[in-house]
Amino acid sequence: MISEFNELSDKISLLAEMTHALRRENAQLRKDNIALAADNAQYVQRMREAQERVEALLEKIPELVQAGLEQAALEAASHVAENEKEV
């Protein structure tokens, strides 16, 4: 009977140790989860900022193309005028 109590006591001690270990692990996992959530929020913010920059650049493309076409037309006209003077 005493051996059964000793065995039960050992099992209870082991269960208590496992419970404490699991609580420590759970606390660490909660801390890690909070840190990862903060990192994730920063990455989401950086992605939003990058998306806004890309969208702004995409909006400027037609203006840049138009300006490039106008510049090319001016250069072509200037080149034609120079050729006419040479002739």
PDB file of N, CA, C and O in Angstrom:
ATOM      1  N   MET A   1       0.816  -1.193   0.000  1.00  0.00           N
ATOM      2  CA  MET A   1       0.000   0.000   0.000  1.00  0.00           C
ATOM      3  C   MET A   1       0.858   1.254   0.000  1.00  0.00           C
ATOM      4  O   MET A   1       0.561   2.212  -0.714  1.00  0.00           O
ATOM      5  N   ILE A   2       1.935   1.253   0.807  1.00  0.00           N
ATOM      6  CA  ILE A   2       2.822   2.412   0.866  1.00  0.00           C
ATOM      7  C   ILE A   2       3.518   2.609  -0.484  1.00  0.00           C
ATOM      8  O   ILE A   2       3.710   3.739  -0.932  1.00  0.00           O
ATOM      9  N   SER A   3       3.887   1.511  -1.118  1.00  0.00           N
ATOM     10  CA  SER A   3       4.546   1.633  -2.418  1.00  0.00           C
ATOM     11  C   SER A   3       3.598   2.250  -3.448  1.00  0.00           C
ATOM     12  O   SER A   3       4.029   3.012  -4.313  1.00  0.00           O
ATOM     13  N   GLU A   4       2.326   1.924  -3.355  1.00  0.00           N
ATOM     14  CA  GLU A   4       1.345   2.512  -4.262  1.00  0.00           C
ATOM     15  C   GLU A   4       1.231   4.024  -4.026  1.00  0.00           C
ATOM     16  O   GLU A   4       1.121   4.808  -4.970  1.00  0.00           O
ATOM     17  N   PHE A   5       1.260   4.415  -2.742  1.00  0.00           N
ATOM     18  CA  PHE A   5       1.220   5.850  -2.434  1.00  0.00           C
ATOM     19  C   PHE A   5       2.481   6.552  -2.933  1.00  0.00           C
ATOM     20  O   PHE A   5       2.415   7.667  -3.451  1.00  0.00           O
ATOM     21  N   ASN A   6       3.624   5.895  -2.774  1.00  0.00           N
ATOM     22  CA  ASN A   6       4.885   6.476  -3.255  1.00  0.00           C
ATOM     23  C   ASN A   6       4.852   6.611  -4.781  1.00  0.00           C
ATOM     24  O   ASN A   6       5.287   7.616  -5.343  1.00  0.00           O
ATOM     25  N   GLU A   7       4.328   5.579  -5.426  1.00  0.00           N
ATOM     26  CA  GLU A   7       4.227   5.626  -6.886  1.00  0.00           C
ATOM     27  C   GLU A   7       3.274   6.747  -7.316  1.00  0.00           C
ATOM     28  O   GLU A   7       3.568   7.495  -8.249  1.00  0.00           O
ATOM     29  N   LEU A   8       2.142   6.855  -6.636  1.00  0.00           N
ATOM     30  CA  LEU A   8       1.191   7.919  -6.923  1.00  0.00           C
ATOM     31  C   LEU A   8       1.805   9.285  -6.651  1.00  0.00           C
ATOM     32  O   LEU A   8       1.604  10.219  -7.427  1.00  0.00           O
ATOM     33  N   SER A   9       2.540   9.407  -5.576  1.00  0.00           N
ATOM     34  CA  SER A   9       3.213  10.660  -5.241  1.00  0.00           C
ATOM     35  C   SER A   9       4.225  11.033  -6.317  1.00  0.00           C
ATOM     36  O   SER A   9       4.323  12.199  -6.702  1.00  0.00           O
ATOM     37  N   ASP A  10       4.982  10.042  -6.806  1.00  0.00           N
ATOM     38  CA  ASP A  10       5.955  10.295  -7.872  1.00  0.00           C
ATOM     39  C   ASP A  10       5.247  10.771  -9.152  1.00  0.00           C
ATOM     40  O   ASP A  10       5.706  11.691  -9.831  1.00  0.00           O
ATOM     41  N   LYS A  11       4.141  10.130  -9.453  1.00  0.00           N
ATOM     42  CA  LYS A  11       3.389  10.516 -10.649  1.00  0.00           C
ATOM     43  C   LYS A  11       2.832  11.927 -10.509  1.00  0.00           C
ATOM     44  O   LYS A  11       2.832  12.700 -11.467  1.00  0.00           O
ATOM     45  N   ILE A  12       2.360  12.257  -9.315  1.00  0.00           N
ATOM     46  CA  ILE A  12       1.841  13.608  -9.073  1.00  0.00           C
ATOM     47  C   ILE A  12       2.960  14.633  -9.197  1.00  0.00           C
ATOM     48  O   ILE A  12       2.761  15.708  -9.764  1.00  0.00           O
ATOM     49  N   SER A  13       4.137  14.304  -8.669  1.00  0.00           N
ATOM     50  CA  SER A  13       5.292  15.211  -8.783  1.00  0.00           C
ATOM     51  C   SER A  13       5.671  15.410 -10.242  1.00  0.00           C
ATOM     52  O   SER A  13       5.933  16.530 -10.681  1.00  0.00           O
ATOM     53  N   LEU A  14       5.697  14.308 -10.990  1.00  0.00           N
ATOM     54  CA  LEU A  14       6.024  14.399 -12.415  1.00  0.00           C
ATOM     55  C   LEU A  14       4.984  15.236 -13.151  1.00  0.00           C
ATOM     56  O   LEU A  14       5.330  16.055 -14.003  1.00  0.00           O
ATOM     57  N   LEU A  15       3.719  15.031 -12.825  1.00  0.00           N
ATOM     58  CA  LEU A  15       2.658  15.813 -13.443  1.00  0.00           C
ATOM     59  C   LEU A  15       2.805  17.293 -13.115  1.00  0.00           C
ATOM     60  O   LEU A  15       2.597  18.147 -13.976  1.00  0.00           O
ATOM     61  N   ALA A  16       3.162  17.595 -11.877  1.00  0.00           N
ATOM     62  CA  ALA A  16       3.360  18.992 -11.471  1.00  0.00           C
ATOM     63  C   ALA A  16       4.533  19.611 -12.238  1.00  0.00           C
ATOM     64  O   ALA A  16       4.442  20.754 -12.686  1.00  0.00           O
ATOM     65  N   GLU A  17       5.628  18.869 -12.391  1.00  0.00           N
ATOM     66  CA  GLU A  17       6.789  19.361 -13.151  1.00  0.00           C
ATOM     67  C   GLU A  17       6.403  19.620 -14.608  1.00  0.00           C
ATOM     68  O   GLU A  17       6.763  20.648 -15.181  1.00  0.00           O
ATOM     69  N   MET A  18       5.671  18.680 -15.196  1.00  0.00           N
ATOM     70  CA  MET A  18       5.249  18.842 -16.585  1.00  0.00           C
ATOM     71  C   MET A  18       4.323  20.043 -16.736  1.00  0.00           C
ATOM     72  O   MET A  18       4.403  20.775 -17.722  1.00  0.00           O
ATOM     73  N   THR A  19       3.449  20.241 -15.758  1.00  0.00           N
ATOM     74  CA  THR A  19       2.541  21.384 -15.787  1.00  0.00           C
ATOM     75  C   THR A  19       3.313  22.692 -15.747  1.00  0.00           C
ATOM     76  O   THR A  19       3.015  23.617 -16.503  1.00  0.00           O
ATOM     77  N   HIS A  20       4.299  22.772 -14.871  1.00  0.00           N
ATOM     78  CA  HIS A  20       5.120  23.990 -14.785  1.00  0.00           C
ATOM     79  C   HIS A  20       5.898  24.222 -16.082  1.00  0.00           C
ATOM     80  O   HIS A  20       5.991  25.347 -16.573  1.00  0.00           O
ATOM     81  N   ALA A  21       6.454  23.139 -16.625  1.00  0.00           N
ATOM     82  CA  ALA A  21       7.199  23.266 -17.884  1.00  0.00           C
ATOM     83  C   ALA A  21       6.290  23.754 -19.003  1.00  0.00           C
ATOM     84  O   ALA A  21       6.673  24.619 -19.790  1.00  0.00           O
ATOM     85  N   LEU A  22       5.089  23.197 -19.072  1.00  0.00           N
ATOM     86  CA  LEU A  22       4.151  23.605 -20.116  1.00  0.00           C
ATOM     87  C   LEU A  22       3.707  25.054 -19.935  1.00  0.00           C
ATOM     88  O   LEU A  22       3.520  25.776 -20.914  1.00  0.00           O
ATOM     89  N   ARG A  23       3.539  25.474 -18.688  1.00  0.00           N
ATOM     90  CA  ARG A  23       3.168  26.872 -18.448  1.00  0.00           C
ATOM     91  C   ARG A  23       4.296  27.812 -18.867  1.00  0.00           C
ATOM     92  O   ARG A  23       4.043  28.867 -19.449  1.00  0.00           O
ATOM     93  N   ARG A  24       5.541  27.429 -18.572  1.00  0.00           N
ATOM     94  CA  ARG A  24       6.682  28.263 -19.012  1.00  0.00           C
ATOM     95  C   ARG A  24       6.746  28.317 -20.537  1.00  0.00           C
ATOM     96  O   ARG A  24       6.945  29.379 -21.128  1.00  0.00           O
ATOM     97  N   GLU A  25       6.575  27.157 -21.157  1.00  0.00           N
ATOM     98  CA  GLU A  25       6.604  27.110 -22.626  1.00  0.00           C
ATOM     99  C   GLU A  25       5.470  27.951 -23.213  1.00  0.00           C
ATOM    100  O   GLU A  25       5.673  28.676 -24.186  1.00  0.00           O
ATOM    101  N   ASN A  26       4.293  27.856 -22.631  1.00  0.00           N
ATOM    102  CA  ASN A  26       3.145  28.626 -23.094  1.00  0.00           C
ATOM    103  C   ASN A  26       3.413  30.125 -22.965  1.00  0.00           C
ATOM    104  O   ASN A  26       3.090  30.898 -23.867  1.00  0.00           O
ATOM    105  N   ALA A  27       4.003  30.531 -21.841  1.00  0.00           N
ATOM    106  CA  ALA A  27       4.328  31.950 -21.653  1.00  0.00           C
ATOM    107  C   ALA A  27       5.330  32.413 -22.711  1.00  0.00           C
ATOM    108  O   ALA A  27       5.201  33.508 -23.259  1.00  0.00           O
ATOM    109  N   GLN A  28       6.330  31.570 -22.995  1.00  0.00           N
ATOM    110  CA  GLN A  28       7.322  31.930 -24.014  1.00  0.00           C
ATOM    111  C   GLN A  28       6.669  32.006 -25.391  1.00  0.00           C
ATOM    112  O   GLN A  28       6.969  32.907 -26.173  1.00  0.00           O
ATOM    113  N   LEU A  29       5.795  31.078 -25.681  1.00  0.00           N
ATOM    114  CA  LEU A  29       5.102  31.100 -26.975  1.00  0.00           C
ATOM    115  C   LEU A  29       4.229  32.341 -27.118  1.00  0.00           C
ATOM    116  O   LEU A  29       4.121  32.902 -28.209  1.00  0.00           O
ATOM    117  N   ARG A  30       3.615  32.767 -26.040  1.00  0.00           N
ATOM    118  CA  ARG A  30       2.811  33.995 -26.087  1.00  0.00           C
ATOM    119  C   ARG A  30       3.700  35.197 -26.388  1.00  0.00           C
ATOM    120  O   ARG A  30       3.342  36.054 -27.196  1.00  0.00           O
ATOM    121  N   LYS A  31       4.872  35.257 -25.729  1.00  0.00           N
ATOM    122  CA  LYS A  31       5.817  36.359 -26.003  1.00  0.00           C
ATOM    123  C   LYS A  31       6.271  36.322 -27.453  1.00  0.00           C
ATOM    124  O   LYS A  31       6.306  37.352 -28.127  1.00  0.00           O
ATOM    125  N   ASP A  32       6.620  35.124 -27.936  1.00  0.00           N
ATOM    126  CA  ASP A  32       7.059  34.986 -29.325  1.00  0.00           C
ATOM    127  C   ASP A  32       5.951  35.406 -30.291  1.00  0.00           C
ATOM    128  O   ASP A  32       6.210  36.056 -31.304  1.00  0.00           O
ATOM    129  N   ASN A  33       4.720  35.028 -29.965  1.00  0.00           N
ATOM    130  CA  ASN A  33       3.587  35.379 -30.814  1.00  0.00           C
ATOM    131  C   ASN A  33       3.398  36.891 -30.879  1.00  0.00           C
ATOM    132  O   ASN A  33       3.124  37.439 -31.947  1.00  0.00           O
ATOM    133  N   ILE A  34       3.540  37.559 -29.752  1.00  0.00           N
ATOM    134  CA  ILE A  34       3.417  39.019 -29.719  1.00  0.00           C
ATOM    135  C   ILE A  34       4.511  39.665 -30.578  1.00  0.00           C
ATOM    136  O   ILE A  34       4.249  40.594 -31.341  1.00  0.00           O
ATOM    137  N   ALA A  35       5.742  39.153 -30.438  1.00  0.00           N
ATOM    138  CA  ALA A  35       6.855  39.701 -31.230  1.00  0.00           C
ATOM    139  C   ALA A  35       6.619  39.474 -32.720  1.00  0.00           C
ATOM    140  O   ALA A  35       6.862  40.368 -33.530  1.00  0.00           O
ATOM    141  N   LEU A  36       6.149  38.289 -33.081  1.00  0.00           N
ATOM    142  CA  LEU A  36       5.890  38.000 -34.495  1.00  0.00           C
ATOM    143  C   LEU A  36       4.741  38.843 -35.035  1.00  0.00           C
ATOM    144  O   LEU A  36       4.769  39.262 -36.192  1.00  0.00           O
ATOM    145  N   ALA A  37       3.746  39.090 -34.218  1.00  0.00           N
ATOM    146  CA  ALA A  37       2.640  39.943 -34.655  1.00  0.00           C
ATOM    147  C   ALA A  37       3.131  41.368 -34.910  1.00  0.00           C
ATOM    148  O   ALA A  37       2.699  42.017 -35.863  1.00  0.00           O
ATOM    149  N   ALA A  38       4.031  41.850 -34.058  1.00  0.00           N
ATOM    150  CA  ALA A  38       4.591  43.190 -34.256  1.00  0.00           C
ATOM    151  C   ALA A  38       5.419  43.234 -35.535  1.00  0.00           C
ATOM    152  O   ALA A  38       5.322  44.185 -36.310  1.00  0.00           O
ATOM    153  N   ASP A  39       6.238  42.199 -35.756  1.00  0.00           N
ATOM    154  CA  ASP A  39       7.013  42.129 -36.998  1.00  0.00           C
ATOM    155  C   ASP A  39       6.095  42.113 -38.206  1.00  0.00           C
ATOM    156  O   ASP A  39       6.334  42.812 -39.191  1.00  0.00           O
ATOM    157  N   ASN A  40       5.048  41.314 -38.122  1.00  0.00           N
ATOM    158  CA  ASN A  40       4.099  41.214 -39.229  1.00  0.00           C
ATOM    159  C   ASN A  40       3.453  42.565 -39.515  1.00  0.00           C
ATOM    160  O   ASN A  40       3.289  42.940 -40.676  1.00  0.00           O
ATOM    161  N   ALA A  41       3.090  43.290 -38.475  1.00  0.00           N
ATOM    162  CA  ALA A  41       2.478  44.613 -38.665  1.00  0.00           C
ATOM    163  C   ALA A  41       3.453  45.554 -39.375  1.00  0.00           C
ATOM    164  O   ALA A  41       3.049  46.339 -40.232  1.00  0.00           O
ATOM    165  N   GLN A  42       4.726  45.473 -39.020  1.00  0.00           N
ATOM    166  CA  GLN A  42       5.724  46.313 -39.691  1.00  0.00           C
ATOM    167  C   GLN A  42       5.842  45.933 -41.166  1.00  0.00           C
ATOM    168  O   GLN A  42       5.927  46.806 -42.030  1.00  0.00           O
ATOM    169  N   TYR A  43       5.849  44.632 -41.452  1.00  0.00           N
ATOM    170  CA  TYR A  43       5.953  44.185 -42.842  1.00  0.00           C
ATOM    171  C   TYR A  43       4.731  44.604 -43.653  1.00  0.00           C
ATOM    172  O   TYR A  43       4.852  44.989 -44.816  1.00  0.00           O
ATOM    173  N   VAL A  44       3.564  44.528 -43.038  1.00  0.00           N
ATOM    174  CA  VAL A  44       2.340  44.956 -43.726  1.00  0.00           C
ATOM    175  C   VAL A  44       2.425  46.446 -44.049  1.00  0.00           C
ATOM    176  O   VAL A  44       2.057  46.868 -45.145  1.00  0.00           O
ATOM    177  N   GLN A  45       2.910  47.239 -43.098  1.00  0.00           N
ATOM    178  CA  GLN A  45       3.050  48.676 -43.324  1.00  0.00           C
ATOM    179  C   GLN A  45       4.047  48.960 -44.445  1.00  0.00           C
ATOM    180  O   GLN A  45       3.813  49.820 -45.294  1.00  0.00           O
ATOM    181  N   ARG A  46       5.157  48.230 -44.438  1.00  0.00           N
ATOM    182  CA  ARG A  46       6.161  48.420 -45.494  1.00  0.00           C
ATOM    183  C   ARG A  46       5.594  48.028 -46.861  1.00  0.00           C
ATOM    184  O   ARG A  46       5.881  48.676 -47.868  1.00  0.00           O
ATOM    185  N   MET A  47       4.797  46.976 -46.886  1.00  0.00           N
ATOM    186  CA  MET A  47       4.184  46.563 -48.151  1.00  0.00           C
ATOM    187  C   MET A  47       3.204  47.626 -48.642  1.00  0.00           C
ATOM    188  O   MET A  47       3.149  47.913 -49.838  1.00  0.00           O
ATOM    189  N   ARG A  48       2.439  48.206 -47.735  1.00  0.00           N
ATOM    190  CA  ARG A  48       1.514  49.283 -48.131  1.00  0.00           C
ATOM    191  C   ARG A  48       2.280  50.454 -48.715  1.00  0.00           C
ATOM    192  O   ARG A  48       1.895  51.005 -49.747  1.00  0.00           O
ATOM    193  N   GLU A  49       3.366  50.835 -48.052  1.00  0.00           N
ATOM    194  CA  GLU A  49       4.161  51.969 -48.537  1.00  0.00           C
ATOM    195  C   GLU A  49       4.747  51.664 -49.906  1.00  0.00           C
ATOM    196  O   GLU A  49       4.751  52.526 -50.784  1.00  0.00           O
ATOM    197  N   ALA A  50       5.239  50.450 -50.095  1.00  0.00           N
ATOM    198  CA  ALA A  50       5.797  50.070 -51.390  1.00  0.00           C
ATOM    199  C   ALA A  50       4.707  50.075 -52.460  1.00  0.00           C
ATOM    200  O   ALA A  50       4.935  50.522 -53.584  1.00  0.00           O
ATOM    201  N   GLN A  51       3.532  49.581 -52.107  1.00  0.00           N
ATOM    202  CA  GLN A  51       2.424  49.581 -53.062  1.00  0.00           C
ATOM    203  C   GLN A  51       2.043  51.004 -53.453  1.00  0.00           C
ATOM    204  O   GLN A  51       1.770  51.273 -54.623  1.00  0.00           O
ATOM    205  N   GLU A  52       2.022  51.909 -52.490  1.00  0.00           N
ATOM    206  CA  GLU A  52       1.695  53.304 -52.794  1.00  0.00           C
ATOM    207  C   GLU A  52       2.735  53.921 -53.722  1.00  0.00           C
ATOM    208  O   GLU A  52       2.389  54.665 -54.640  1.00  0.00           O
ATOM    209  N   ARG A  53       4.018  53.611 -53.482  1.00  0.00           N
ATOM    210  CA  ARG A  53       5.069  54.151 -54.356  1.00  0.00           C
ATOM    211  C   ARG A  53       4.935  53.605 -55.776  1.00  0.00           C
ATOM    212  O   ARG A  53       5.088  54.346 -56.747  1.00  0.00           O
ATOM    213  N   VAL A  54       4.650  52.315 -55.894  1.00  0.00           N
ATOM    214  CA  VAL A  54       4.494  51.708 -57.222  1.00  0.00           C
ATOM    215  C   VAL A  54       3.295  52.320 -57.943  1.00  0.00           C
ATOM    216  O   VAL A  54       3.371  52.640 -59.129  1.00  0.00           O
ATOM    217  N   GLU A  55       2.187  52.480 -57.217  1.00  0.00           N
ATOM    218  CA  GLU A  55       1.006  53.076 -57.842  1.00  0.00           C
ATOM    219  C   GLU A  55       1.280  54.503 -58.290  1.00  0.00           C
ATOM    220  O   GLU A  55       0.810  54.917 -59.350  1.00  0.00           O
ATOM    221  N   ALA A  56       2.034  55.263 -57.500  1.00  0.00           N
ATOM    222  CA  ALA A  56       2.371  56.636 -57.888  1.00  0.00           C
ATOM    223  C   ALA A  56       3.228  56.637 -59.153  1.00  0.00           C
ATOM    224  O   ALA A  56       3.040  57.471 -60.039  1.00  0.00           O
ATOM    225  N   LEU A  57       4.170  55.694 -59.228  1.00  0.00           N
ATOM    226  CA  LEU A  57       5.004  55.608 -60.430  1.00  0.00           C
ATOM    227  C   LEU A  57       4.175  55.205 -61.649  1.00  0.00           C
ATOM    228  O   LEU A  57       4.374  55.728 -62.745  1.00  0.00           O
ATOM    229  N   LEU A  58       3.250  54.276 -61.448  1.00  0.00           N
ATOM    230  CA  LEU A  58       2.403  53.854 -62.567  1.00  0.00           C
ATOM    231  C   LEU A  58       1.541  55.010 -63.078  1.00  0.00           C
ATOM    232  O   LEU A  58       1.274  55.111 -64.276  1.00  0.00           O
ATOM    233  N   GLU A  59       1.112  55.870 -62.171  1.00  0.00           N
ATOM    234  CA  GLU A  59       0.319  57.027 -62.586  1.00  0.00           C
ATOM    235  C   GLU A  59       1.161  58.017 -63.386  1.00  0.00           C
ATOM    236  O   GLU A  59       0.628  58.724 -64.241  1.00  0.00           O
ATOM    237  N   LYS A  60       2.461  58.080 -63.124  1.00  0.00           N
ATOM    238  CA  LYS A  60       3.333  59.026 -63.823  1.00  0.00           C
ATOM    239  C   LYS A  60       3.757  58.536 -65.200  1.00  0.00           C
ATOM    240  O   LYS A  60       4.224  59.336 -66.011  1.00  0.00           O
ATOM    241  N   ILE A  61       3.612  57.264 -65.485  1.00  0.00           N
ATOM    242  CA  ILE A  61       4.090  56.719 -66.757  1.00  0.00           C
ATOM    243  C   ILE A  61       3.492  57.437 -67.957  1.00  0.00           C
ATOM    244  O   ILE A  61       4.246  57.822 -68.851  1.00  0.00           O
ATOM    245  N   PRO A  62       2.184  57.639 -68.028  1.00  0.00           N
ATOM    246  CA  PRO A  62       1.656  58.349 -69.209  1.00  0.00           C
ATOM    247  C   PRO A  62       2.255  59.752 -69.364  1.00  0.00           C
ATOM    248  O   PRO A  62       2.545  60.182 -70.480  1.00  0.00           O
ATOM    249  N   GLU A  63       2.439  60.457 -68.255  1.00  0.00           N
ATOM    250  CA  GLU A  63       3.041  61.791 -68.320  1.00  0.00           C
ATOM    251  C   GLU A  63       4.478  61.707 -68.829  1.00  0.00           C
ATOM    252  O   GLU A  63       4.901  62.514 -69.657  1.00  0.00           O
ATOM    253  N   LEU A  64       5.217  60.732 -68.329  1.00  0.00           N
ATOM    254  CA  LEU A  64       6.610  60.578 -68.751  1.00  0.00           C
ATOM    255  C   LEU A  64       6.706  60.178 -70.216  1.00  0.00           C
ATOM    256  O   LEU A  64       7.583  60.650 -70.940  1.00  0.00           O
ATOM    257  N   VAL A  65       5.808  59.312 -70.647  1.00  0.00           N
ATOM    258  CA  VAL A  65       5.803  58.909 -72.056  1.00  0.00           C
ATOM    259  C   VAL A  65       5.478  60.114 -72.934  1.00  0.00           C
ATOM    260  O   VAL A  65       6.131  60.339 -73.953  1.00  0.00           O
ATOM    261  N   GLN A  66       4.482  60.875 -72.546  1.00  0.00           N
ATOM    262  CA  GLN A  66       4.110  62.062 -73.316  1.00  0.00           C
ATOM    263  C   GLN A  66       5.267  63.053 -73.367  1.00  0.00           C
ATOM    264  O   GLN A  66       5.570  63.604 -74.425  1.00  0.00           O
ATOM    265  N   ALA A  67       5.911  63.281 -72.225  1.00  0.00           N
ATOM    266  CA  ALA A  67       7.051  64.207 -72.198  1.00  0.00           C
ATOM    267  C   ALA A  67       8.181  63.687 -73.079  1.00  0.00           C
ATOM    268  O   ALA A  67       8.842  64.464 -73.768  1.00  0.00           O
ATOM    269  N   GLY A  68       8.403  62.384 -73.058  1.00  0.00           N
ATOM    270  CA  GLY A  68       9.438  61.796 -73.909  1.00  0.00           C
ATOM    271  C   GLY A  68       9.112  61.945 -75.380  1.00  0.00           C
ATOM    272  O   GLY A  68       9.996  62.229 -76.190  1.00  0.00           O
ATOM    273  N   LEU A  69       7.851  61.756 -75.732  1.00  0.00           N
ATOM    274  CA  LEU A  69       7.441  61.924 -77.125  1.00  0.00           C
ATOM    275  C   LEU A  69       7.609  63.369 -77.575  1.00  0.00           C
ATOM    276  O   LEU A  69       8.075  63.636 -78.682  1.00  0.00           O
ATOM    277  N   GLU A  70       7.225  64.293 -76.708  1.00  0.00           N
ATOM    278  CA  GLU A  70       7.381  65.710 -77.046  1.00  0.00           C
ATOM    279  C   GLU A  70       8.852  66.059 -77.207  1.00  0.00           C
ATOM    280  O   GLU A  70       9.221  66.784 -78.131  1.00  0.00           O
ATOM    281  N   GLN A  71       9.697  65.549 -76.313  1.00  0.00           N
ATOM    282  CA  GLN A  71      11.137  65.813 -76.410  1.00  0.00           C
ATOM    283  C   GLN A  71      11.703  65.221 -77.697  1.00  0.00           C
ATOM    284  O   GLN A  71      12.514  65.852 -78.375  1.00  0.00           O
ATOM    285  N   ALA A  72      11.272  64.010 -78.028  1.00  0.00           N
ATOM    286  CA  ALA A  72      11.740  63.373 -79.262  1.00  0.00           C
ATOM    287  C   ALA A  72      11.295  64.172 -80.480  1.00  0.00           C
ATOM    288  O   ALA A  72      12.055  64.317 -81.437  1.00  0.00           O
ATOM    289  N   ALA A  73      10.078  64.687 -80.453  1.00  0.00           N
ATOM    290  CA  ALA A  73       9.581  65.487 -81.577  1.00  0.00           C
ATOM    291  C   ALA A  73      10.392  66.770 -81.721  1.00  0.00           C
ATOM    292  O   ALA A  73      10.733  67.167 -82.836  1.00  0.00           O
ATOM    293  N   LEU A  74      10.701  67.421 -80.602  1.00  0.00           N
ATOM    294  CA  LEU A  74      11.515  68.641 -80.648  1.00  0.00           C
ATOM    295  C   LEU A  74      12.906  68.353 -81.191  1.00  0.00           C
ATOM    296  O   LEU A  74      13.440  69.117 -81.995  1.00  0.00           O
ATOM    297  N   GLU A  75      13.488  67.247 -80.746  1.00  0.00           N
ATOM    298  CA  GLU A  75      14.828  66.896 -81.220  1.00  0.00           C
ATOM    299  C   GLU A  75      14.800  66.565 -82.706  1.00  0.00           C
ATOM    300  O   GLU A  75      15.713  66.928 -83.447  1.00  0.00           O
ATOM    301  N   ALA A  76      13.746  65.872 -83.139  1.00  0.00           N
ATOM    302  CA  ALA A  76      13.632  65.540 -84.563  1.00  0.00           C
ATOM    303  C   ALA A  76      13.461  66.808 -85.383  1.00  0.00           C
ATOM    304  O   ALA A  76      14.073  66.948 -86.442  1.00  0.00           O
ATOM    305  N   ALA A  77      12.639  67.729 -84.906  1.00  0.00           N
ATOM    306  CA  ALA A  77      12.437  68.979 -85.633  1.00  0.00           C
ATOM    307  C   ALA A  77      13.735  69.767 -85.680  1.00  0.00           C
ATOM    308  O   ALA A  77      14.060  70.363 -86.707  1.00  0.00           O
ATOM    309  N   SER A  78      14.468  69.777 -84.599  1.00  0.00           N
ATOM    310  CA  SER A  78      15.740  70.484 -84.559  1.00  0.00           C
ATOM    311  C   SER A  78      16.731  69.855 -85.528  1.00  0.00           C
ATOM    312  O   SER A  78      17.478  70.549 -86.217  1.00  0.00           O
ATOM    313  N   HIS A  79      16.723  68.536 -85.566  1.00  0.00           N
ATOM    314  CA  HIS A  79      17.627  67.817 -86.467  1.00  0.00           C
ATOM    315  C   HIS A  79      17.268  68.102 -87.933  1.00  0.00           C
ATOM    316  O   HIS A  79      18.156  68.282 -88.766  1.00  0.00           O
ATOM    317  N   VAL A  80      15.976  68.141 -88.243  1.00  0.00           N
ATOM    318  CA  VAL A  80      15.534  68.451 -89.598  1.00  0.00           C
ATOM    319  C   VAL A  80      15.941  69.872 -89.963  1.00  0.00           C
ATOM    320  O   VAL A  80      16.391  70.115 -91.083  1.00  0.00           O
ATOM    321  N   ALA A  81      15.789  70.811 -89.037  1.00  0.00           N
ATOM    322  CA  ALA A  81      16.150  72.199 -89.303  1.00  0.00           C
ATOM    323  C   ALA A  81      17.649  72.317 -89.566  1.00  0.00           C
ATOM    324  O   ALA A  81      18.074  73.074 -90.439  1.00  0.00           O
ATOM    325  N   GLU A  82      18.443  71.569 -88.811  1.00  0.00           N
ATOM    326  CA  GLU A  82      19.897  71.615 -89.017  1.00  0.00           C
ATOM    327  C   GLU A  82      20.257  71.040 -90.371  1.00  0.00           C
ATOM    328  O   GLU A  82      21.131  71.570 -91.057  1.00  0.00           O
ATOM    329  N   ASN A  83      19.597  69.965 -90.767  1.00  0.00           N
ATOM    330  CA  ASN A  83      19.848  69.353 -92.075  1.00  0.00           C
ATOM    331  C   ASN A  83      19.461  70.285 -93.212  1.00  0.00           C
ATOM    332  O   ASN A  83      20.136  70.302 -94.241  1.00  0.00           O
ATOM    333  N   GLU A  84      18.398  71.056 -93.056  1.00  0.00           N
ATOM    334  CA  GLU A  84      17.950  71.973 -94.085  1.00  0.00           C
ATOM    335  C   GLU A  84      18.950  73.122 -94.219  1.00  0.00           C
ATOM    336  O   GLU A  84      19.170  73.624 -95.321  1.00  0.00           O
ATOM    337  N   LYS A  85      19.544  73.533 -93.127  1.00  0.00           N
ATOM    338  CA  LYS A  85      20.525  74.617 -93.177  1.00  0.00           C
ATOM    339  C   LYS A  85      21.790  74.137 -93.887  1.00  0.00           C
ATOM    340  O   LYS A  85      22.453  74.915 -94.573  1.00  0.00           O
ATOM    341  N   GLU A  86      22.122  72.857 -93.724  1.00  0.00           N
ATOM    342  CA  GLU A  86      23.319  72.326 -94.344  1.00  0.00           C
ATOM    343  C   GLU A  86      23.145  72.188 -95.854  1.00  0.00           C
ATOM    344  O   GLU A  86      24.120  72.236 -96.604  1.00  0.00           O
ATOM    345  N   VAL A  87      21.925  72.019 -96.286  1.00  0.00           N
ATOM    346  CA  VAL A  87      21.660  71.790 -97.719  1.00  0.00           C
ATOM    347  C   VAL A  87      21.628  73.062 -98.428  1.00  0.00           C
ATOM    348  O   VAL A  87      21.420  73.088 -99.641  1.00  0.00           O
TER     349      VAL A  87
END
